[in-house]
Amino acid sequence: MPLFYMELALGQYNREGAATVWKICPMFKGVGYTVILIALYVGFYYNVIIAWSLYYLYSSFTSELPWQKCGNIWNSENCTDPKLINGSVLGNGTSYSKYKNTPAAEFYERGVLHLHESKGIQDLGLPRWQLTLCLVLVVFILYFSLWKGVKSSGKVVYITATMPYVVLFVLLIRGITLPGAMEGIKAYLHIDFKQLNNPTVWIDAATQIFYSLGAGFGVLIAFASYNKFDNNCYRDAILTSTTNCVTSFFSGFAIFSVLGYMADKHGVKIEDVATEGPGLVFIIYPEAISTLPGSTFWAIVFFIMLLTLGIDSSMGGMEAVITGLTDDFKILKRNRKAFTFATAFGTFLVALFCITNGGIYVLTLLDTYAAGTSILFGVLIEAIGVSWFYVWWVQHQWLQAMQQVWYRPPACPLLSLPPFWGIRTHLASGIWSVLDLQQLMTFPPEHSGCLSRPSNVPLLPYLLSAYAPGLHCLRKRAKLQNDVSSVRISQFKPRFYLLLSVDRFSEDIERMMGFRPGLYWRLCWKFVSPAFLLFVVIASIVTSSGLKYDDYIFPQWSNAVGWGIAMSSMLFVPVYAVYKFICAKGTFKERIAYCITHECEHHLVAEGNIRQFKLKHWLAI
């Protein structure tokens, strides 16, 4: 949740995509490209899973589901009717989830994937034409959902975000009425605390939560950049994270009630039925549905839910890529529709490898390496960049621009003007008050590069945050209005002060929403989250083992390719940092300062104001 909140605030304040937002600390811009590339990699294979769902949905429009019985052209001679399978048949130690001769298992692996026609990842074959058509339709839907930006995607989300909740509730009600459902729910609620000693559990949990919330893929930064400047992203972070956790917990009941039913039906234990990965969604659950009265209806409902969930998630990933790169390269922004088409078409071409006879092996490789260790690494660097290196100086140019502005303030002597968001005035009653000067002004043209959308912003809270004891010439009592004033604010003698890392980030949030993040959030951003992410990154590397898909063991060269894919995104971080250092001018110390200072503040480094190397910078919270 702290990282979710951090990404929302970062995108909303800077109004930029995942790459350009790192103008706040240019050396870390590489992590922006890292998360964009990871989101693109995920799109390569995630659209294939949506295509599977679409194919299953199409196959469900029949009086008898094709995975209900044996005897189809894709079935093998060993296909076994599920009614004949019980605990005695599986008495040799084979779990039901690993038994590959059920109609549902054979429909998935032989009817959809044609896995039996491939000898391994080195023997892919040609793309299946049925899945190719489904993939074309999926990419078509994605393109026309995104081609006009958030204006078009926002309308689609009304359906893709709400439909799954309706379907999930219906499936839950049906699931808990099945025999054995309560045993499945008991198994779901059972906690094995010994598993907390297993680092793999922490790695899987961290990766899953990033997938579930969208953190680390540039999605949140991209969407938040379109928010209103004063939108309450803190509320959004709390509500969205809570809703996500409640939904995940809620969906567990729908899944495990059906698993309990399957275990009861075949006389086996829950753990023999439960499985991970595509097998649960495309084998176990469809088989359970096929045994219910009105199975066609339940199958259609279930796969509509999967389809809408998939489209919704894939839209977010592609939007992260499109917004991240169009904000960074203006030529792409001017040709957004063409670039959106190129992105969608590019993901389609790579996805063709995943719908061949051996495509499941390519998909497994991408799923393991494209967004495993790399996504954890990306979020770690992101957290470090914001909480430890983000520095901002109050710009003297802004204060000079303020001297040219006329306002009509209340008449009163200014005894002092402390650094506060507003002006403190000593009124006749002797009570200190704070006048909120949220005047809307056009951002000075010479500083328009500091914001990606420099239309109208509340400038005064930015300008009057410095200590200015020389401010005077406040005459004539009148109410604060938006028209020009007869009194000029002049003679600024600002004393600059540095807002450090998390403290600076907290000030940004206060400017947007009017309140600072609490100590809990600041401690998480600066210490807890980076420490935890560092642990899971190291653990994921140390515990990494060779790839497997069921009983198939991948050759060593495929593991090397997988790590190459992972490194291709992670290397953007050090490579871009070195590039920025080489391009910077000055001494070694000045180059470092340029690399970690906001682009709008480089003139201060040139003047010798390099305070990022002081101890208080690293201790600020």
Backbone hydrogen bonds, N-H to C=O, Kabsch-Sander energy under -0.5 kcal/mol:
donor,donor_aa,acceptor,acceptor_aa,energy
5,Y,1,M,-2.8
6,M,2,P,-2.3
7,E,3,L,-2.3
8,L,4,F,-2.0
9,A,5,Y,-2.4
10,L,6,M,-2.4
11,G,7,E,-2.4
12,Q,8,L,-2.5
13,Y,9,A,-2.4
14,N,10,L,-1.8
15,R,11,G,-1.7
16,E,11,G,-0.6
21,V,17,G,-1.8
22,W,19,A,-1.7
23,K,20,T,-1.5
24,I,21,V,-1.3
25,C,22,W,-1.2
27,M,595,C,-3.1
28,F,25,C,-2.5
29,K,26,P,-1.8
31,V,28,F,-1.4
32,G,28,F,-0.6
32,G,29,K,-0.9
33,Y,29,K,-1.3
34,T,30,G,-1.9
35,V,31,V,-2.3
36,I,32,G,-1.7
37,L,33,Y,-2.5
38,I,34,T,-2.2
39,A,35,V,-2.3
40,L,36,I,-1.9
41,Y,37,L,-2.6
42,V,38,I,-2.5
43,G,39,A,-1.6
44,F,40,L,-1.1
44,F,41,Y,-0.7
45,Y,41,Y,-0.8
45,Y,42,V,-0.7
46,Y,42,V,-2.9
47,N,43,G,-1.1
49,I,45,Y,-1.3
50,I,46,Y,-1.6
51,A,47,N,-2.0
52,W,48,V,-2.3
53,S,49,I,-2.1
54,L,50,I,-2.3
55,Y,51,A,-2.3
56,Y,52,W,-2.7
57,L,53,S,-2.4
58,Y,54,L,-2.4
59,S,55,Y,-2.3
60,S,56,Y,-1.0
60,S,57,L,-0.6
61,F,58,Y,-1.1
62,T,60,S,-2.4
68,Q,65,L,-1.8
75,N,72,N,-1.3
79,C,76,S,-1.3
80,T,101,N,-3.2
84,L,81,D,-2.0
85,I,82,P,-1.2
86,N,84,L,-0.5
87,G,266,H,-0.6
90,L,86,N,-1.5
91,G,88,S,-1.2
93,G,90,L,-1.3
97,S,272,D,-2.9
98,K,95,S,-1.1
99,Y,96,Y,-1.2
100,K,98,K,-0.7
102,T,99,Y,-0.5
106,E,102,T,-2.6
107,F,103,P,-2.2
108,Y,104,A,-1.9
109,E,105,A,-2.6
110,R,106,E,-2.4
111,G,106,E,-1.7
112,V,107,F,-1.6
113,L,108,Y,-2.2
115,L,109,E,-3.3
117,E,114,H,-1.5
118,S,115,L,-1.8
120,G,123,D,-0.5
123,D,120,G,-2.0
128,R,355,I,-2.6
132,T,128,R,-2.2
133,L,129,W,-2.1
134,C,130,Q,-1.7
135,L,131,L,-2.7
136,V,132,T,-2.5
137,L,133,L,-2.1
138,V,134,C,-2.2
139,V,135,L,-2.6
140,F,136,V,-2.3
141,I,137,L,-2.3
142,L,138,V,-2.4
143,Y,139,V,-2.6
144,F,140,F,-2.1
145,S,141,I,-1.0
146,L,142,L,-1.1
146,L,143,Y,-0.9
147,W,143,Y,-2.0
149,G,146,L,-2.4
151,K,148,K,-0.8
152,S,149,G,-0.9
153,S,149,G,-2.3
154,G,150,V,-2.0
156,V,152,S,-1.3
157,V,153,S,-2.0
158,Y,154,G,-0.7
159,I,156,V,-1.4
160,T,156,V,-2.2
161,A,157,V,-2.5
163,M,159,I,-2.5
165,Y,162,T,-0.6
166,V,162,T,-1.4
167,V,163,M,-2.3
168,L,164,P,-2.9
169,F,165,Y,-2.0
170,V,166,V,-1.9
171,L,167,V,-2.7
172,L,168,L,-2.2
173,I,169,F,-2.2
174,R,170,V,-2.1
175,G,171,L,-2.6
176,I,172,L,-2.4
177,T,173,I,-0.5
177,T,174,R,-0.6
178,L,175,G,-1.6
181,A,178,L,-1.7
184,G,180,G,-1.5
185,I,181,A,-2.1
186,K,182,M,-2.4
187,A,183,E,-2.1
188,Y,184,G,-1.8
189,L,185,I,-2.1
190,H,186,K,-0.9
192,D,190,H,-0.5
193,F,191,I,-0.8
195,Q,192,D,-1.6
196,L,193,F,-1.5
197,N,194,K,-1.6
198,N,195,Q,-1.6
201,V,198,N,-1.1
202,W,198,N,-1.0
203,I,199,P,-2.3
204,D,200,T,-2.9
205,A,201,V,-2.4
206,A,202,W,-2.5
207,T,203,I,-2.6
208,Q,204,D,-2.5
209,I,205,A,-2.3
210,F,206,A,-1.7
211,Y,207,T,-2.1
212,S,208,Q,-2.9
213,L,209,I,-2.6
214,G,210,F,-1.9
217,F,214,G,-1.2
219,V,214,G,-0.6
220,L,214,G,-0.7
222,A,218,G,-2.0
223,F,219,V,-2.6
224,A,220,L,-2.7
225,S,221,I,-1.4
226,Y,223,F,-1.5
227,N,224,A,-1.8
231,N,228,K,-1.8
233,C,231,N,-1.8
236,D,232,N,-1.7
237,A,233,C,-2.5
238,I,234,Y,-2.2
239,L,235,R,-2.8
240,T,236,D,-2.7
241,S,237,A,-2.2
242,T,238,I,-2.3
243,T,239,L,-2.8
244,N,240,T,-2.5
245,C,241,S,-2.3
246,V,242,T,-2.7
247,T,243,T,-2.6
248,S,244,N,-2.5
249,F,245,C,-2.5
250,F,246,V,-2.8
251,S,247,T,-2.9
252,G,248,S,-1.3
253,F,249,F,-0.8
253,F,250,F,-0.8
254,A,250,F,-1.0
255,I,251,S,-2.0
256,F,252,G,-2.9
257,S,253,F,-1.8
258,V,254,A,-0.8
259,L,255,I,-1.9
260,G,256,F,-2.5
261,Y,257,S,-1.5
262,M,258,V,-2.4
263,A,259,L,-2.5
264,D,260,G,-2.3
265,K,261,Y,-2.2
266,H,262,M,-1.8
267,G,263,A,-0.9
268,V,263,A,-2.0
272,D,269,K,-0.9
273,V,269,K,-0.8
273,V,270,I,-1.3
274,A,270,I,-2.7
279,G,276,E,-0.7
280,L,277,G,-1.1
281,V,277,G,-0.7
282,F,278,P,-3.1
283,I,279,G,-1.4
284,I,279,G,-2.0
285,Y,280,L,-2.2
287,E,283,I,-2.0
288,A,284,I,-2.2
289,I,285,Y,-2.4
290,S,286,P,-2.0
291,T,287,E,-0.7
291,T,288,A,-1.0
292,L,289,I,-1.6
295,S,292,L,-0.9
298,W,294,G,-1.8
299,A,295,S,-2.5
300,I,296,T,-2.3
301,V,297,F,-2.4
302,F,298,W,-2.4
303,F,299,A,-2.5
304,I,300,I,-1.8
305,M,301,V,-1.8
306,L,302,F,-2.0
307,L,303,F,-2.2
308,T,304,I,-2.5
309,L,305,M,-2.4
310,G,306,L,-2.5
311,I,307,L,-2.5
312,D,308,T,-2.2
313,S,309,L,-2.2
314,S,310,G,-2.8
315,M,311,I,-2.3
316,G,312,D,-1.4
317,G,313,S,-1.8
318,M,314,S,-2.4
319,E,315,M,-2.3
320,A,316,G,-1.8
321,V,317,G,-1.6
322,I,318,M,-2.7
323,T,319,E,-2.9
324,G,320,A,-1.9
325,L,321,V,-2.0
326,T,322,I,-2.6
327,D,323,T,-2.1
328,D,324,G,-0.6
329,F,325,L,-2.6
330,K,328,D,-0.6
332,L,329,F,-1.1
333,K,329,F,-1.4
334,R,330,K,-2.1
335,N,331,I,-0.7
336,R,333,K,-1.0
339,F,335,N,-2.4
340,T,336,R,-3.0
341,F,337,K,-2.2
342,A,338,A,-2.4
343,T,339,F,-2.6
344,A,340,T,-2.5
345,F,341,F,-2.9
346,G,342,A,-2.3
347,T,343,T,-2.2
348,F,344,A,-1.7
349,L,345,F,-2.2
350,V,346,G,-1.9
351,A,347,T,-2.2
352,L,348,F,-1.1
353,F,350,V,-1.5
354,C,351,A,-1.4
355,I,352,L,-1.1
356,T,353,F,-0.7
357,N,124,L,-1.1
358,G,124,L,-1.6
359,G,356,T,-1.5
361,Y,358,G,-1.3
362,V,358,G,-0.9
363,L,359,G,-2.6
364,T,360,I,-2.2
365,L,361,Y,-2.1
366,L,362,V,-2.4
367,D,363,L,-2.8
368,T,364,T,-1.9
369,Y,365,L,-2.2
370,A,366,L,-2.3
371,A,366,L,-0.6
372,G,369,Y,-0.6
376,L,372,G,-1.4
377,F,373,T,-2.5
378,G,374,S,-2.5
379,V,375,I,-2.1
380,L,376,L,-1.9
381,I,377,F,-2.4
382,E,378,G,-2.1
383,A,379,V,-2.6
384,I,380,L,-2.2
385,G,381,I,-2.6
386,V,382,E,-2.0
387,S,383,A,-2.4
388,W,384,I,-2.2
389,F,384,I,-0.8
389,F,385,G,-0.9
390,Y,385,G,-0.6
391,V,24,I,-0.6
391,V,389,F,-0.5
392,W,499,L,-1.4
394,V,497,Y,-0.7
399,L,395,Q,-1.3
400,Q,396,H,-2.2
401,A,397,Q,-2.5
402,M,398,W,-1.8
403,Q,399,L,-1.0
403,Q,400,Q,-0.6
404,Q,401,A,-1.3
405,V,402,M,-1.8
407,Y,487,V,-1.4
415,L,413,P,-0.9
420,F,418,P,-1.1
420,F,464,L,-0.6
422,G,420,F,-2.1
423,I,435,L,-1.0
425,T,423,I,-0.5
425,T,433,S,-1.2
426,H,413,P,-0.9
427,L,425,T,-0.9
427,L,431,I,-1.0
430,G,427,L,-1.8
433,S,425,T,-1.0
435,L,423,I,-1.7
435,L,433,S,-0.5
436,D,434,V,-0.7
437,L,435,L,-0.7
438,Q,436,D,-0.7
439,Q,437,L,-2.3
441,M,439,Q,-0.6
441,M,457,V,-1.4
443,F,455,S,-1.3
447,H,444,P,-2.1
448,S,445,P,-1.6
450,C,447,H,-2.0
451,L,448,S,-1.1
452,S,14,N,-0.8
455,S,453,R,-1.9
457,V,441,M,-1.5
457,V,455,S,-0.5
459,L,439,Q,-0.8
459,L,457,V,-1.3
460,L,439,Q,-0.6
462,Y,459,L,-1.2
463,L,459,L,-1.8
464,L,460,L,-3.0
465,S,462,Y,-0.6
466,A,463,L,-0.8
467,Y,495,R,-0.9
468,A,417,L,-0.9
468,A,466,A,-0.6
471,L,468,A,-1.6
472,H,490,S,-0.8
475,R,473,C,-0.9
487,V,407,Y,-0.8
489,I,405,V,-0.9
490,S,472,H,-0.7
490,S,488,R,-0.6
495,R,467,Y,-1.6
496,F,494,P,-0.6
499,L,392,W,-1.6
500,L,498,L,-0.6
501,S,390,Y,-1.0
502,V,387,S,-1.0
503,D,500,L,-1.9
504,R,500,L,-1.1
505,F,501,S,-2.5
506,S,502,V,-2.6
507,E,503,D,-1.8
508,D,504,R,-2.0
509,I,505,F,-1.9
510,E,506,S,-2.2
511,R,507,E,-2.1
512,M,508,D,-1.6
513,M,509,I,-2.7
514,G,510,E,-2.3
522,R,518,G,-1.8
523,L,519,L,-2.7
524,C,520,Y,-2.2
525,W,521,W,-2.7
526,K,522,R,-2.0
527,F,523,L,-2.7
528,V,523,L,-1.6
529,S,524,C,-2.8
531,A,527,F,-2.1
532,F,528,V,-2.6
533,L,529,S,-2.7
534,L,530,P,-2.3
535,F,531,A,-1.9
536,V,532,F,-2.3
537,V,533,L,-2.3
538,I,534,L,-2.2
539,A,535,F,-2.7
540,S,536,V,-2.4
541,I,537,V,-1.6
542,V,538,I,-2.6
543,T,539,A,-2.7
544,S,541,I,-0.7
549,Y,552,Y,-2.6
552,Y,549,Y,-2.4
554,F,547,L,-1.9
554,F,552,Y,-0.5
558,S,555,P,-0.8
559,N,555,P,-1.1
560,A,556,Q,-1.9
561,V,557,W,-2.1
562,G,558,S,-2.2
563,W,559,N,-2.4
564,G,560,A,-1.9
565,I,561,V,-2.1
566,A,562,G,-2.2
567,M,563,W,-2.8
568,S,564,G,-1.9
569,S,565,I,-0.9
569,S,566,A,-0.6
570,M,566,A,-1.8
571,L,567,M,-2.8
572,F,569,S,-1.1
573,V,570,M,-1.5
575,V,571,L,-2.3
576,Y,572,F,-2.0
577,A,573,V,-1.6
578,V,574,P,-2.4
579,Y,575,V,-2.3
580,K,576,Y,-2.6
581,F,577,A,-1.9
582,I,578,V,-2.5
583,C,579,Y,-2.2
584,A,580,K,-1.4
591,R,587,T,-2.7
592,I,588,F,-2.0
593,A,589,K,-2.1
594,Y,590,E,-2.7
595,C,591,R,-2.0
596,I,592,I,-1.3
597,T,594,Y,-0.8
598,H,391,V,-0.7
599,E,23,K,-1.7
601,E,598,H,-2.3
602,H,599,E,-1.0
604,L,601,E,-1.3
605,V,601,E,-1.0
606,A,602,H,-2.0
607,E,603,H,-1.3
608,G,605,V,-1.6
609,N,604,L,-2.6
610,I,608,G,-1.8
611,R,609,N,-0.9
614,K,611,R,-1.7
617,H,614,K,-1.1
618,W,614,K,-0.7
618,W,615,L,-0.9
619,L,615,L,-1.1
620,A,616,K,-1.1
